[in-house]
Amino acid sequence: MNKWIIAAWAGALLLPIGSVFADSESDAGHVEEQPLRMSPAQRQEKGIETAAVGRRALTGTITAPGEVRINAYQSAQITPRVSAQVAARHARLGDEVKQGQPLVTLTSVEVGVAQADLIETDREWQRVKQLGKQVVSDRRYVEAQVARQRAYAALRAYGMNKTQINALLQGADASRATGEFELFSPQDGRVISDDFVRGEYVEPGHVLFEVTDTSAPWVQAQLDPAVVARLAVGAPARVSRDGREWIDGRIVQLHYNLDTDTRTRAVRIEIEPGATTFAAGEYVDVELQTAGEDAALAVPTDALVLMNGAQTVFTLKGDEFEPRPVVTGATRGGWTEIKSGLTRQDEIVTQGAFLLKSLALKSQIGDSD
């Protein structure tokens, strides 16, 4: 903006407003109000906030479509490690489960054999250990110990936990070797799949249950590699299913490999836990914050008002506000660059600028009467 235009504008604006800074007597003999002079208490009452002008890296935003996906880092699959038959289920699709909660009871011939083997080898080991090395040979002592450990490890490999094994060994009762055992939930979460029926014979690796923490899903967007280069892990992001209500989140991953079909890079966003419930596969809008450029003198965009055709901010000196015309630059992420008109020593109004504008214009109208 031409400096002569700014000077002329400032003179035209400040001349009528100057009267509100000086005390003047009315016909009734009382002092008129000074709308642009306020004490700290008055500013707080009217919701006017101020801050020092500073430099900051301006950031931009990118809007793109995204897809809700299961958070694989907060999910688990429950599968048998041995051929078995489903004896009973203890959870259903949609149930909220806790870590350590039994989900299904299985029965297996192989597990039954391993259970009997452990009972037998544990009994022998307890006998040998009680006799001690002074009575039995070193070879028998080691063989009994290794045999018991091997049988114990077999049951652990089949999926029985320590609590189940300890219960099996109580009383050394061979009738406990029924081949039944339970699979437990390894985490808190919700059952999102249970692809089996009671009585079904399942092989190792068959997914009986899938449990996930639905409170913190992933949202994935496919973007042009040049755009992804302007993003950073940890940068703020937002997600919305309707374009009106937005849920805060952050960028957690930038995929290295390109999608071979679309030639795009995936950007993974994690939303705040418990913010809302999204369904896996749901399409949403995402808003990503790009990395900042070089720091520039900037003010909140809400601090700017249009007066006499020019962008203006209100500065605070003591208890008095003064309109100051400025030359603006780029606006990104709610901040506007100031190219001239302010310095870092200035304190400006960051909230309540429109109120001050109204008071200033009102005082001009009063002076013109």
Disulfide bonds with the S-S distance in Angstrom:
none
